[in-house]
Every structure is written in structure tokens, then in C-alpha cells.
Amino acid sequence: MGDFWVFGYGSLIWRPGFAHVETRRARLHGYRRSLCVYSFVHRGTRERPGLVLGLDRGGSCIGLAFRVPGELRNEVITYLRERELVTNVYLERVLRIRLDNEETDRRGTNGGETVEAVAYVVDRSHEQYAGALDPAEAATVVRGAVGQSGRNEDYVLSTLEHLEALGISDHWLEEVTRRIAT
């Protein structure tokens, strides 16, 4: 099989953890980045859950697309499933994304190739689905939560820092971060 794409919108942006030969900024329509998943493992516990990002229905999301060589398909998909499907709160999907084209991006147009990418979207029927929280509610859940991968605040701050470094604005996440700091 040929090369394939993986869409990252949260920690995959700053820590993909798998071999890839190309990274492109990309937009996924129909889903948005959201702190909508209670974390019982990596950034919280069942007794004191944290919040991690999920792709939830509605809007659009700018993230990164990683092109993976076809010969690594089984290895990378196995890795992603072990990472993303720990508690099965995400559903593995193949979704259409639009890759940014550097030339058209400089002119401010929305050019670029459309490709299919593996992405992990939140399962709204799962017990860990937190729903649409406002920034104050999200900050309250995040503040003080700790899991196997560390402090929940560090996860949110790192994600926002990496998004900003890529020139990706996420006003809702920025507001959550401001509220965490207060």
C-alpha cells in the first residue's frame, strides 16, 4: 500500500512518536479541537479526572498532517491505537483533510490538496466525554489534575505553545489557559 496521512490536533502535533517523511499544516472540516475528554489515565485519575483534547463535531480544526511511508502502515497504526485507544474514548476514522499549500497560504487563500487521513474523534457516547464546557469549567477541571503523563496544566500549556509557534490560533484554548493561570 502507498503512503498515508495522520492528522494531529493536540499532543500529536508536538510529540507524534512515529516515523513520517513529511509534515504539513492541514484543516479538517466538520470537527473542532476541544478539551472534551475526561482523562482517567494520562492527565488525571478516575477519582480526580483531568481534561484532554478530542476532535468533537462541528466547526473546523487546523492541525498538522504527517505523511507516513506505506511500508510503516502496520507499525504506525499499531502505535497510534496503543496511544489513542487506551480507554476507547476515541474512534479511529479516515477523514478528508485539506493540506495547506505554502504558496497559496502566503497569499491568504485556502489552496491545497485534499487527502484522506487517519484521525481520532471523540466518542460522544463514552463515559469520558465531557461535552462542551465553557472556558471557566474546563479550567476548573484542568487545574490540579495529574495523571501518569504528568500535570494537566502542562499538557494544556504545551499544546497552546506549540499551536502558537505554528501560527495556529485557538481562542477557546487561549481563554482556558488564561483562566488556569488565575
C-alpha positions in Angstrom: 0.0 0.0 0.0 1.0 3.6 -0.6 1.9 6.3 1.9 -0.9 7.6 4.2 -1.6 10.6 6.3 -2.2 11.0 10.0 -4.0 14.2 11.3 -2.7 15.6 14.6 -4.6 18.3 16.5 -3.2 18.1 20.1 -0.3 16.2 21.6 0.4 14.5 18.2 1.5 18.0 17.0 4.3 18.3 19.5 5.0 14.6 20.1 4.0 12.4 17.2 6.1 9.5 18.3 6.1 7.7 14.9 8.3 7.9 11.7 7.0 10.2 9.0 8.5 11.7 5.9 6.5 14.9 5.6 4.6 17.3 7.9 2.1 19.8 6.5 -0.3 22.2 8.1 -3.9 21.0 7.4 -7.5 21.8 8.1 -10.2 19.3 9.0 -13.8 20.5 8.4 -16.7 19.2 10.5 -14.7 18.8 13.7 -13.2 21.2 16.2 -10.4 20.9 18.8 -11.9 20.7 22.2 -11.0 19.8 25.8 -13.9 17.5 25.9 -12.4 14.2 27.2 -12.1 13.4 30.9 -8.6 11.9 31.4 -8.5 9.0 33.8 -5.0 7.8 32.9 -2.6 10.3 31.3 -3.6 13.7 32.8 -5.9 12.7 35.6 -7.3 9.7 37.5 -10.8 8.3 37.9 -11.0 10.0 41.3 -9.7 13.3 40.0 -10.1 13.5 36.2 -8.3 15.9 34.0 -9.2 17.0 30.5 -7.5 16.2 27.2 -8.3 17.2 23.7 -10.6 15.5 21.4 -12.0 16.2 17.9 -15.6 17.0 18.5 -18.3 17.5 15.9 -18.8 21.0 14.5 -16.6 23.7 13.1 -13.2 23.1 11.7 -9.7 22.4 13.1 -6.3 23.4 11.9 -3.6 20.9 12.8 -0.7 19.0 11.3 -0.8 16.2 8.8 2.0 13.6 8.9 2.8 11.6 5.7 3.8 8.1 6.7 5.5 5.6 4.3 3.2 2.8 3.3 5.7 0.2 4.5 5.3 1.5 8.0 1.5 1.4 8.0 1.1 -1.6 10.4 3.7 -0.3 12.8 2.3 3.2 12.9 -1.3 2.2 13.2 -0.5 -0.2 16.0 1.4 2.6 17.8 -1.5 5.0 17.3 -4.0 2.6 18.6 -2.0 1.8 21.7 -1.6 5.5 22.3 -5.1 6.8 21.4 -7.4 3.9 22.3 -6.2 3.3 25.9 -9.8 3.6 27.2 -11.6 3.6 23.8 -12.9 7.2 24.2 -11.7 7.9 20.6 -13.0 6.4 17.4 -10.5 5.8 14.6 -11.7 7.4 11.4 -10.3 8.1 7.9 -11.4 11.7 7.2 -10.8 14.2 4.4 -8.4 17.0 5.2 -7.1 19.9 3.2 -3.3 20.3 3.2 -2.1 23.8 3.2 -0.1 24.9 0.2 2.8 27.2 1.2 2.4 29.3 -2.0 -1.3 29.9 -1.6 -1.1 30.3 2.2 1.3 33.3 1.8 -1.4 35.0 -0.4 -4.0 34.2 2.2 -6.1 31.8 0.0 -7.3 28.4 1.0 -5.5 26.3 -1.6 -4.0 22.9 -1.2 -4.6 19.3 -1.9 -7.4 17.3 -0.3 -6.3 13.9 1.1 -7.6 11.2 3.5 -6.0 11.0 6.9 -6.3 8.7 9.9 -7.8 10.8 12.8 -9.2 10.0 16.2 -12.5 11.6 17.1 -14.3 11.6 20.4 -17.0 9.0 21.0 -19.8 11.2 22.4 -21.5 8.1 24.0 -18.4 7.2 26.1 -18.4 7.9 29.8 -15.3 10.1 29.4 -17.0 12.5 27.1 -17.2 15.8 29.0 -19.3 17.6 26.4 -19.0 21.3 25.5 -17.5 23.0 28.6 -17.1 26.8 28.8 -13.6 28.0 29.5 -14.2 28.5 33.2 -15.5 25.0 33.7 -12.6 23.5 31.7 -10.0 25.5 33.7 -11.5 24.2 36.9 -11.3 20.6 35.8 -7.7 21.0 34.5 -6.3 22.9 37.4 -4.6 20.4 39.8 -5.3 17.2 37.9 -2.3 14.9 37.5 -2.0 11.5 35.7 0.6 9.0 34.5 1.9 11.5 31.9 2.1 14.5 34.3 0.2 17.6 35.2 -2.9 18.5 33.2 -1.9 22.2 33.2 1.4 21.3 31.5 -0.5 19.4 28.7 -2.8 22.4 28.0 0.1 24.9 28.1 2.3 22.8 25.9 -0.4 22.3 23.4 -1.1 26.1 23.3 2.6 27.0 23.0 3.0 24.6 20.1 -0.1 25.9 18.3 1.1 29.5 18.7 4.6 28.5 17.4 2.8 27.2 14.3 0.7 30.3 13.9 -2.5 28.5 14.8 -5.0 30.5 16.8 -7.3 28.7 19.2 -9.2 31.4 21.1 -11.1 29.0 23.3 -8.0 27.2 24.4 -6.3 30.6 25.0 -9.1 31.6 27.3 -8.9 28.3 29.2 -5.2 28.8 29.7 -5.7 32.4 31.0 -8.2 31.0 33.5 -5.9 28.2 34.6 -3.3 30.8 35.5 -5.7 32.8 37.7 
